[in-house]
Amino acid sequence: MTDTPKHPDVQVHLSTGHDANAFMLISTVRRALRKAGVPLDEIEQFASDAMSGDYDHALTTIRAWVQVS
């Protein structure tokens, strides 16, 4: 497994404190991908994968797709 995300040019700042929820984080990443010109079907693939597990799975999926700060 590589540490380089699928879209390394897409940078997303995520607040993962006690107020954050997976759907909010996924929505933030979807907007960033859309803004970067990623095709809609690919964005939907990301969202589907991110929502297919628990909170930790969502974070792992997000990090696999974009740069997180």
URDA-V335526 format. One record per pair of residues at least 12 apart in sequence whose ideal C-beta (glycine too) atoms are under 8 Angstrom apart, sorted by the first residue. I is the first residue (numbers start at 0). J is the second residue. D is the distance in whole Angstrom. If there is no record, write none. Layout:
I,J,D + I,J,D
This chain:
4,62,7 + 4,63,6 + 4,64,5 + 4,65,5 + 4,66,6 + 5,63,6 + 5,64,5 + 5,65,8 + 6,32,7 + 6,35,7 + 6,37,6 + 6,64,6 + 6,65,5 + 7,65,8 + 7,66,6 + 8,35,7 + 8,66,8 + 9,31,5 + 9,32,6 + 9,35,5 + 9,37,8 + 9,64,8 + 9,65,4 + 9,66,7 + 10,31,8 + 10,65,7 + 10,66,5 + 10,68,6 + 11,27,6 + 11,28,6 + 11,31,5 + 11,61,7 + 11,65,5 + 11,66,7 + 11,67,6 + 11,68,7 + 12,67,8 + 12,68,5 + 13,27,6 + 13,28,8 + 13,61,7 + 13,67,6 + 13,68,8 + 15,58,7 + 20,54,8 + 21,49,7 + 21,50,7 + 21,53,8 + 21,54,5 + 21,57,4 + 21,58,8 + 22,50,8 + 24,57,6 + 24,58,7 + 24,61,6 + 25,46,6 + 25,49,5 + 25,50,6 + 25,57,6 + 25,61,7 + 28,45,7 + 28,49,8 + 28,61,5 + 28,64,7 + 28,65,6 + 29,42,6 + 29,45,7 + 29,46,6 + 31,65,6 + 32,45,7 + 32,64,7 + 32,65,7 + 45,60,7 + 45,64,5 + 48,60,5 + 49,61,6
